[in-house]
Amino acid sequence: GVFVERAPKPWEAALAGSAAGAFAAAVTTPLDVAKTRIMLGSDPQMNVIIMLKRVYREEGIRRLFSGVAPRVTWISIGGFVFFGSFEASKLFIKKLLFDVSE
């Protein structure tokens, strides 16, 4: 079958973490843009939905994705390092404590 019932290898987890991070970063960039503008603004009644609509209406869809490339790069590197090191640490601890080889 397609699915294998085993723990992922560190490099597999790193790639999966990188891909998941990149996707999440790209999809949530408009929310980050809206949040930043709300934080820098002075309107206490402003909310995310209103800000998203305002940016889209006044500046277009491209502005909602301002900074998407560096954001995707940074978060995908973080996902790669975090998930890869997590799986590598699990293997190291298993071998250290239980002398289990995989």
DSSP file (Angstrom, degrees, kcal/mol; ACC not computed):
  #  RESIDUE AA STRUCTURE BP1 BP2  ACC     N-H-->O    O-->H-N    N-H-->O    O-->H-N    TCO  KAPPA ALPHA  PHI   PSI    X-CA   Y-CA   Z-CA
    1    1 A G              0   0    0      0, 0.0     0, 0.0     0, 0.0     0, 0.0   0.000 360.0 360.0 360.0 178.5    0.0    0.0    0.0
    2    2 A V        +     0   0    0      2,-0.0     2,-0.4     0, 0.0     0, 0.0   0.846 360.0  69.7 -76.9 -36.9    0.8    3.6   -0.1
    3    3 A F        -     0   0    0      2,-0.0     2,-0.5     0, 0.0     0, 0.0  -0.700  66.4-158.8 -93.0 135.7    1.0    4.1    3.7
    4    4 A V        -     0   0    0     -2,-0.4     2,-1.6     2,-0.1    -2,-0.0  -0.940  16.0-136.2-113.3 130.6    3.8    2.5    5.7
    5    5 A E        +     0   0    0     -2,-0.5     2,-0.3     2,-0.0    -2,-0.0  -0.610  67.2  96.7 -89.9  81.5    3.3    1.9    9.4
    6    6 A R  S    S-     0   0    0     -2,-1.6    -2,-0.1     3,-0.0     3,-0.1  -0.967  81.8 -85.8-154.9 162.3    6.7    3.1   10.7
    7    7 A A        -     0   0    0     -2,-0.3     2,-0.1     1,-0.1    -2,-0.0  -0.469  54.4-104.7 -69.6 144.5    8.1    6.2   12.3
    8    8 A P        -     0   0    0      0, 0.0    -1,-0.1     0, 0.0     0, 0.0  -0.391  32.2-112.6 -69.3 149.2    9.3    8.7    9.7
    9    9 A K     >  -     0   0    0      1,-0.1     4,-2.5    -2,-0.1     3,-0.5  -0.467  33.5-106.8 -73.0 154.7   13.0    9.1    9.1
   10   10 A P  H  > S+     0   0    0      0, 0.0     4,-2.3     0, 0.0    77,-0.2   0.874 120.9  50.2 -53.8 -40.5   14.4   12.4   10.2
   11   11 A W  H  > S+     0   0    0      2,-0.2     4,-2.2     1,-0.2     5,-0.2   0.853 110.1  51.1 -69.0 -32.0   14.8   13.6    6.6
   12   12 A E  H  > S+     0   0    0     -3,-0.5     4,-2.5     2,-0.2    -1,-0.2   0.923 112.0  46.3 -68.1 -43.6   11.2   12.6    5.7
   13   13 A A  H  X S+     0   0    0     -4,-2.5     4,-2.8     2,-0.2    71,-0.3   0.888 111.3  53.2 -64.5 -38.5    9.9   14.5    8.8
   14   14 A A  H  X S+     0   0    0     -4,-2.3     4,-2.3    69,-0.3    -2,-0.2   0.927 111.2  45.1 -63.1 -45.3   12.0   17.5    7.8
   15   15 A L  H  X S+     0   0    0     -4,-2.2     4,-2.6     2,-0.2    -2,-0.2   0.909 114.4  48.5 -65.3 -41.6   10.7   17.6    4.3
   16   16 A A  H  X S+     0   0    0     -4,-2.5     4,-2.7     2,-0.2     5,-0.2   0.914 112.4  48.9 -64.6 -42.0    7.1   17.2    5.5
   17   17 A G  H  X S+     0   0    0     -4,-2.8     4,-2.3    62,-0.2    63,-0.3   0.883 111.9  49.5 -64.0 -38.8    7.5   19.9    8.1
   18   18 A S  H  X S+     0   0    0     -4,-2.3     4,-2.5    61,-0.3    -2,-0.2   0.929 113.2  45.5 -65.6 -46.2    9.0   22.2    5.5
   19   19 A A  H  X S+     0   0    0     -4,-2.6     4,-2.4     2,-0.2    -2,-0.2   0.918 114.7  47.5 -64.6 -44.2    6.2   21.6    3.0
   20   20 A A  H  X S+     0   0    0     -4,-2.7     4,-2.5     1,-0.2     5,-0.2   0.908 113.1  48.9 -64.5 -41.2    3.5   22.0    5.7
   21   21 A G  H  X S+     0   0    0     -4,-2.3     4,-2.6    -5,-0.2    55,-0.2   0.910 110.9  49.9 -64.2 -42.6    5.1   25.2    6.9
   22   22 A A  H  X S+     0   0    0     -4,-2.5     4,-2.3     2,-0.2    -2,-0.2   0.925 113.1  46.2 -62.3 -45.5    5.4   26.7    3.5
   23   23 A F  H  X S+     0   0    0     -4,-2.4     4,-2.5     2,-0.2     5,-0.2   0.943 114.3  46.9 -63.2 -48.3    1.8   25.9    2.7
   24   24 A A  H  X S+     0   0    0     -4,-2.5     4,-2.0     1,-0.2    -2,-0.2   0.895 112.2  51.0 -61.5 -41.0    0.5   27.3    6.0
   25   25 A A  H  X S+     0   0    0     -4,-2.6     4,-0.6    -5,-0.2    -1,-0.2   0.919 112.2  46.1 -64.0 -43.6    2.7   30.4    5.7
   26   26 A A  H >< S+     0   0    0     -4,-2.3     3,-0.8     1,-0.2    -2,-0.2   0.929 114.2  47.2 -65.0 -45.2    1.4   31.2    2.2
   27   27 A V  H 3< S+     0   0    0     -4,-2.5     4,-0.2     1,-0.2    -1,-0.2   0.844 116.2  43.6 -67.3 -34.3   -2.3   30.6    3.0
   28   28 A T  H 3X S+     0   0    0     -4,-2.0     4,-1.8    -5,-0.2     3,-0.4   0.401  82.5 100.2 -95.6   4.0   -2.2   32.7    6.2
   29   29 A T  H <X S+     0   0    0     -3,-0.8     4,-2.5    -4,-0.6     5,-0.2   0.907  79.4  55.1 -56.9 -44.1   -0.2   35.6    4.8
   30   30 A P  H  > S+     0   0    0      0, 0.0     4,-2.5     0, 0.0    -1,-0.2   0.885 107.0  51.3 -58.3 -35.6   -3.3   37.8    4.3
   31   31 A L  H  > S+     0   0    0     -3,-0.4     4,-2.6    -4,-0.2    -2,-0.2   0.889 109.7  49.8 -65.8 -38.0   -4.2   37.3    7.9
   32   32 A D  H  X S+     0   0    0     -4,-1.8     4,-2.4     2,-0.2    -1,-0.2   0.898 110.2  50.2 -66.7 -40.4   -0.7   38.4    8.9
   33   33 A V  H  X S+     0   0    0     -4,-2.5     4,-2.2    31,-0.3    -2,-0.2   0.942 113.2  46.3 -61.1 -47.7   -1.0   41.5    6.7
   34   34 A A  H  X S+     0   0    0     -4,-2.5     4,-2.4     1,-0.2    -2,-0.2   0.919 112.1  50.8 -62.1 -44.4   -4.3   42.4    8.3
   35   35 A K  H  X S+     0   0    0     -4,-2.6     4,-2.6     1,-0.2    -1,-0.2   0.914 110.1  49.6 -59.9 -44.6   -3.0   41.8   11.8
   36   36 A T  H  X S+     0   0    0     -4,-2.4     4,-1.9     1,-0.2    -1,-0.2   0.919 111.9  47.6 -62.7 -43.9    0.0   44.0   11.2
   37   37 A R  H  X S+     0   0    0     -4,-2.2     4,-1.1     2,-0.2    -1,-0.2   0.880 111.7  50.5 -66.4 -37.1   -2.1   46.8    9.8
   38   38 A I  H  < S+     0   0    0     -4,-2.4     3,-0.5     1,-0.2    -2,-0.2   0.928 110.4  49.8 -64.6 -43.9   -4.5   46.6   12.7
   39   39 A M  H  < S+     0   0    0     -4,-2.6    -2,-0.2     1,-0.2    -1,-0.2   0.848 114.1  45.0 -64.0 -34.0   -1.7   46.7   15.2
   40   40 A L  H  < S+     0   0    0     -4,-1.9    -1,-0.2    -5,-0.2    -2,-0.2   0.624 103.7  83.1 -85.1 -13.6   -0.2   49.8   13.5
   41   41 A G  S  < S-     0   0    0     -4,-1.1    -3,-0.1    -3,-0.5    -4,-0.0  -0.189  70.7-139.4 -85.1 179.2   -3.6   51.5   13.2
   42   42 A S        +     0   0    0     -2,-0.0    -1,-0.1     3,-0.0    -4,-0.1   0.326  65.5 109.8-121.2   5.5   -5.5   53.6   15.7
   43   43 A D    >   -     0   0    0      1,-0.2     3,-1.4    -5,-0.1    -2,-0.1  -0.750  46.7-167.1 -88.0 109.2   -9.1   52.4   15.2
   44   44 A P  T 3  S+     0   0    0      0, 0.0    -1,-0.2     0, 0.0    -6,-0.0   0.677  86.5  58.7 -69.6 -15.5  -10.2   50.3   18.2
   45   45 A Q  T 3  S+     0   0    0     -3,-0.0     2,-0.1     2,-0.0    -2,-0.0   0.501  80.4 115.3 -89.5  -4.8  -13.2   49.0   16.3
   46   46 A M    <   -     0   0    0     -3,-1.4     2,-0.3    -8,-0.1     3,-0.0  -0.378  41.6-179.5 -69.5 140.9  -11.1   47.5   13.5
   47   47 A N     >  -     0   0    0     -2,-0.1     4,-2.3     1,-0.1     5,-0.2  -0.862  41.0 -99.2-133.9 173.4  -11.2   43.7   13.0
   48   48 A V  H  > S+     0   0    0     -2,-0.3     4,-2.9     1,-0.2     5,-0.2   0.902 117.9  50.3 -62.0 -45.8   -9.5   41.2   10.7
   49   49 A I  H  > S+     0   0    0      1,-0.2     4,-2.3     2,-0.2    -1,-0.2   0.930 112.3  46.7 -61.7 -46.2  -12.5   40.8    8.3
   50   50 A I  H  > S+     0   0    0      1,-0.2     4,-2.4     2,-0.2    -1,-0.2   0.921 114.1  48.4 -61.5 -43.7  -12.9   44.5    7.8
   51   51 A M  H  X S+     0   0    0     -4,-2.3     4,-2.7     2,-0.2     5,-0.3   0.911 109.7  51.5 -65.7 -42.1   -9.2   45.0    7.3
   52   52 A L  H  X S+     0   0    0     -4,-2.9     4,-2.3     1,-0.2    -1,-0.2   0.930 112.5  46.5 -59.1 -45.3   -9.0   42.2    4.8
   53   53 A K  H  X S+     0   0    0     -4,-2.3     4,-2.7    -5,-0.2     5,-0.2   0.906 112.6  50.4 -63.3 -41.8  -11.9   43.7    2.8
   54   54 A R  H  X S+     0   0    0     -4,-2.4     4,-2.9     2,-0.2     5,-0.4   0.938 111.8  45.9 -63.5 -48.1  -10.4   47.1    3.0
   55   55 A V  H  X>S+     0   0    0     -4,-2.7     4,-2.7     1,-0.2     5,-0.9   0.928 115.2  47.7 -62.4 -44.4   -7.0   46.1    1.7
   56   56 A Y  H  X5S+     0   0    0     -4,-2.3     4,-1.1    -5,-0.3    -2,-0.2   0.934 116.3  43.5 -60.8 -47.2   -8.5   44.0   -1.1
   57   57 A R  H  <5S+     0   0    0     -4,-2.7    -2,-0.2    -5,-0.2    -1,-0.2   0.912 124.4  32.9 -66.1 -44.8  -10.8   46.8   -2.2
   58   58 A E  H  <5S+     0   0    0     -4,-2.9    -2,-0.2    -5,-0.2    -3,-0.2   0.788 136.8  15.9 -86.5 -29.4   -8.3   49.6   -2.0
   59   59 A E  H  <5S-     0   0    0     -4,-2.7     4,-0.3    -5,-0.4    -3,-0.2   0.547 100.6-121.5-126.8 -11.6   -5.1   47.9   -2.9
   60   60 A G    >X< -     0   0    0     -4,-1.1     4,-0.9    -5,-0.9     3,-0.6  -0.113  37.8 -62.9  93.5 169.6   -5.9   44.5   -4.6
   61   61 A I  H 3> S+     0   0    0      1,-0.2     4,-0.8     2,-0.2     3,-0.5   0.825 124.9  63.5 -64.3 -34.3   -5.2   40.9   -4.0
   62   62 A R  H >4 S+     0   0    0      1,-0.2     3,-0.9     2,-0.2    -1,-0.2   0.873  98.7  55.0 -60.6 -36.8   -1.4   41.3   -4.5
   63   63 A R  H X4 S+     0   0    0     -3,-0.6     3,-1.6    -4,-0.3    -1,-0.2   0.826  99.0  61.5 -67.4 -30.7   -1.2   43.6   -1.5
   64   64 A L  H 3< S+     0   0    0     -4,-0.9   -31,-0.3    -3,-0.5    -1,-0.2   0.760 106.2  47.9 -65.5 -22.4   -2.8   40.9    0.7
   65   65 A F  T X< S+     0   0    0     -3,-0.9     3,-1.8    -4,-0.8    -1,-0.3   0.065  78.9 146.6-106.8  24.6    0.1   38.7   -0.1
   66   66 A S  T <  S+     0   0    0     -3,-1.6    -3,-0.1     1,-0.3   -33,-0.0  -0.408  73.8  12.4 -59.3 129.6    2.8   41.3    0.6
   67   67 A G  T 3> S+     0   0    0     -2,-0.1     4,-1.9     3,-0.0    -1,-0.3   0.629  83.0 136.3  80.4  13.7    5.9   39.5    2.0
   68   68 A V  H <>  +     0   0    0     -3,-1.8     4,-2.9     1,-0.2     5,-0.2   0.891  66.3  54.7 -63.9 -39.0    4.7   36.0    1.1
   69   69 A A  H  > S+     0   0    0     -4,-0.2     4,-2.5     1,-0.2     5,-0.2   0.955 112.1  39.8 -64.0 -51.8    8.2   34.9   -0.2
   70   70 A P  H  > S+     0   0    0      0, 0.0     4,-2.7     0, 0.0     5,-0.2   0.884 116.9  52.2 -65.2 -33.1   10.3   35.7    2.8
   71   71 A R  H  X S+     0   0    0     -4,-1.9     4,-2.5     2,-0.2     5,-0.3   0.936 111.6  45.2 -65.6 -46.3    7.5   34.5    5.1
   72   72 A V  H  X S+     0   0    0     -4,-2.9     4,-2.4    -5,-0.2     5,-0.2   0.914 114.7  49.6 -62.8 -43.2    7.3   31.1    3.3
   73   73 A T  H  X S+     0   0    0     -4,-2.5     4,-2.1    -5,-0.2    -2,-0.2   0.953 113.6  44.4 -60.5 -51.4   11.1   30.8    3.2
   74   74 A W  H  X S+     0   0    0     -4,-2.7     4,-2.0     1,-0.2    -2,-0.2   0.922 117.0  43.9 -62.1 -46.6   11.5   31.5    6.9
   75   75 A I  H  X S+     0   0    0     -4,-2.5     4,-2.4    -5,-0.2    -1,-0.2   0.860 112.0  52.6 -72.1 -34.4    8.6   29.3    8.1
   76   76 A S  H  X S+     0   0    0     -4,-2.4     4,-2.2    -5,-0.3    -1,-0.2   0.885 109.2  50.1 -68.8 -36.2    9.6   26.4    5.8
   77   77 A I  H  X S+     0   0    0     -4,-2.1     4,-2.5    -5,-0.2     5,-0.2   0.923 111.0  50.4 -63.6 -42.6   13.2   26.5    7.1
   78   78 A G  H  X S+     0   0    0     -4,-2.0     4,-3.0     1,-0.2     5,-0.2   0.914 110.5  48.6 -61.0 -43.5   11.8   26.4   10.6
   79   79 A G  H  X S+     0   0    0     -4,-2.4     4,-2.2     2,-0.2     5,-0.5   0.891 110.9  51.4 -63.2 -40.0    9.5   23.5    9.8
   80   80 A F  H  X S+     0   0    0     -4,-2.2     4,-1.9   -63,-0.3     5,-0.3   0.950 115.5  40.4 -61.2 -50.2   12.4   21.6    8.3
   81   81 A V  H  X S+     0   0    0     -4,-2.5     4,-2.5     3,-0.2     5,-0.3   0.932 117.6  47.7 -66.4 -46.8   14.7   22.1   11.3
   82   82 A F  H  X S+     0   0    0     -4,-3.0     4,-2.1    -5,-0.2    -2,-0.2   0.962 118.2  37.1 -62.8 -54.7   12.0   21.5   13.9
   83   83 A F  H  X S+     0   0    0     -4,-2.2     4,-2.1    -5,-0.2   -69,-0.3   0.884 118.5  50.3 -69.9 -37.4   10.5   18.3   12.5
   84   84 A G  H  X S+     0   0    0     -4,-1.9     4,-2.2    -5,-0.5    -1,-0.2   0.937 114.2  43.5 -64.5 -45.8   13.8   16.9   11.4
   85   85 A S  H  X S+     0   0    0     -4,-2.5     4,-2.5    -5,-0.3    -2,-0.2   0.836 110.7  56.8 -69.9 -31.4   15.5   17.5   14.7
   86   86 A F  H  X S+     0   0    0     -4,-2.1     4,-2.2    -5,-0.3    -2,-0.2   0.953 111.4  41.7 -62.9 -49.1   12.5   16.2   16.6
   87   87 A E  H  X S+     0   0    0     -4,-2.1     4,-2.2     2,-0.2    -2,-0.2   0.891 114.8  51.2 -66.9 -38.5   12.6   12.8   14.8
   88   88 A A  H  X S+     0   0    0     -4,-2.2     4,-2.4    -5,-0.2    -1,-0.2   0.902 110.1  50.2 -64.1 -39.7   16.4   12.7   15.0
   89   89 A S  H  X S+     0   0    0     -4,-2.5     4,-2.7     2,-0.2     5,-0.2   0.897 108.1  53.0 -64.8 -40.6   16.2   13.3   18.8
   90   90 A K  H  X S+     0   0    0     -4,-2.2     4,-2.4     2,-0.2    -2,-0.2   0.930 111.0  46.5 -60.4 -44.7   13.6   10.6   19.2
   91   91 A L  H  X S+     0   0    0     -4,-2.2     4,-2.5     2,-0.2     5,-0.2   0.924 112.6  50.2 -62.8 -44.0   15.9    8.1   17.4
   92   92 A F  H  X S+     0   0    0     -4,-2.4     4,-2.6     1,-0.2    -2,-0.2   0.922 112.3  46.3 -60.5 -45.9   18.8    9.2   19.5
   93   93 A I  H  X S+     0   0    0     -4,-2.7     4,-3.0     2,-0.2     5,-0.5   0.898 111.3  52.1 -66.5 -40.7   17.0    8.9   22.8
   94   94 A K  H  X>S+     0   0    0     -4,-2.4     4,-2.6    -5,-0.2     6,-0.8   0.941 114.0  43.2 -59.1 -46.9   15.6    5.4   21.8
   95   95 A K  H  X5S+     0   0    0     -4,-2.5     4,-0.9     4,-0.2    -2,-0.2   0.893 116.5  48.0 -66.5 -39.4   19.0    4.2   21.0
   96   96 A L  H  <5S+     0   0    0     -4,-2.6    -2,-0.2    -5,-0.2    -1,-0.2   0.926 124.3  28.1 -67.1 -46.5   20.5    5.8   24.1
   97   97 A L  H  <5S+     0   0    0     -4,-3.0    -2,-0.2    -5,-0.2    -3,-0.2   0.859 138.4  19.6 -86.7 -37.6   17.9    4.5   26.5
   98   98 A F  H  <5S-     0   0    0     -4,-2.6    -3,-0.2    -5,-0.5    -2,-0.2   0.467  87.4-131.5-115.9  -3.9   16.7    1.3   25.0
   99   99 A D     << +     0   0    0     -4,-0.9     2,-0.6    -5,-0.6    -4,-0.2   0.901  49.5 160.5  49.1  45.9   19.5    0.4   22.5
  100  100 A V        -     0   0    0     -6,-0.8     2,-0.3    -9,-0.2    -1,-0.2  -0.862  25.4-156.8 -99.2 123.6   16.8   -0.2   19.9
  101  101 A S              0   0    0     -2,-0.6   -10,-0.0    -3,-0.1     0, 0.0  -0.773 360.0 360.0-100.5 147.6   18.1   -0.1   16.3
  102  102 A E              0   0    0     -2,-0.3    -1,-0.1   -11,-0.0   -11,-0.0   0.351 360.0 360.0-120.8 360.0   15.8    0.8   13.3
